[in-house]
Amino acid sequence: MHTILGAGGPVANALTLELENNNQTVRLISRKPIIPAKANTTWQKADLLNYDELSAAAKGATVIYLCAGLVYDKNIWREQWPILMQNVINVTKQNNARLIFFDNVYMYGLVNGPMTEETPYNPISEKGKIRAGIADMLMDEIKAGNIQASIARAADFYGTNSMNSFFDMMVLDKFSKKQTAQWMGDVNKLHTFSYIPDMGKAMYLLGQNPDTDNQIWHLPTAKPITGRAFIELAAAIYNTKPSYMRINKLMLFMIGLFDKLIMGTVEMYYQHSNDYVFDSSKFEKAFNFKPTSYRDGIKHMAETLYKG
């Protein structure tokens, strides 16, 4: 049984669709109710911070996908992520299951050059330190031979159905309404975005291949381009002017004084004021996987979730 922890989020939804399309038995676990689309899919309520609830909900799991997110606050992360990760590790052991953890790149910090699976952890943010800590928790269990698991990392993503992406929210949604886009950071710096449907497909492939266990994978992502090129490409697809307003760190901080979620992004601003180059060649070669181009991804969004 394929068990998704943190069901209902963008990546979890994309993964669910892949599993259902391939006739897999799926268990969705989340605090909020989900109505399954297929007969082979069931939902079970559980708080991932409550071990007893999680243990009962995940009983019978063969592959566990950790796709959960927490409130974007470093204090909450510091308190809750270690508990959540330990609970998931214990439940994975209990079921003799495989674990695939969907992760980000915060632990790498500011990298001069491409981020690869071999990039050392050098976090320069509190959230990065926390993510490094929970990644080490899992890798220590792997190295000790206590668990079969892998870490699957993605860049900033786009193509969400929940506006949980600054590119979706500040560019695609704006252009769909013929409004001026917004860009965080330097439009002349390179940036990389992972396309949500590709993330679902990639997580599915890892789940189907036990020989991918016990290592880190960067999920398939198109090559980086500049923020300006992103804006111009999106504007052309939406048939609108490539007009944008730049949001600098001070502006972000001032808005954050009135919005705790926005304040949580301030320490991550370095990702937008410097080149952000994510390398997924290892996965692409292993699975002969060609990431969706930005043109095709944005075009699909313009025809579906963010219609022009």
Protein Blocks (a to p, Z undefined) as FASTA:
>chain_A
ZZdehihifklmmmmmmmmmnopacddddfbdcddfbfkbccddddfklmklmmmmmgoi
abdcdfbdcdddfklmmmmmmmmmmmmmmmmmmnopacdddddfklnopaedjddfklcc
ddfbfklmmmmmmmmmmmmmmmnopaccddddddddehianopafklmmmmmmmmnopac
ddehjfkbccddddfklmmmmmmmmmmmmklgoiacdddddddddfklmmmmmmmmnopa
fbdcdddfklmmmmmmmomklmmmmmmmmmmmpccdddfklmmmmnopacddfklmmmmm
mmmmmcZZ
